[in-house]
């Protein structure tokens, strides 16, 4: 018997031979593939703010009033004011950082079930009979 490339036996000198029957089986494996990248950072931006703050000051005021003199005939009262600043409020400001929120970053593995389908081939032994030989089934 001679075996050709398609696993078919042909009669040669005797009726003995063997062909190998094969079946496809699926090996399933998993591998990690990077699908994205994340960078986390803080960004500072500037915002102008304006405030209106009332300030107070203390002044020493000296008023001098001159009465009209009957000798000069001047009937007007003269008033002279002298202001001397003693103290004042000055605006002081301090900037401070106040925590607004915490941002946590962590990785989590989420498992999901994926359904895959693949067609597998399986071989079977077949007989092609030519002529009319007598067939005896010895498997019974």
Buried (B, 14 or more C-beta within 10 A) or exposed (E): EEBEEEEEBEEEEEEEEEEEEEEEEEEEEEEEEEEEEEEEEEEEEEEEEEEEEEEEEEEEEEEEEEEEEEEEEEEEEEEEEEEEEEEEEEEEEEEEEEEEEEEEEEEEEEEEEEEEEEEEEEEEEEEEEEEEEEEEEEEE
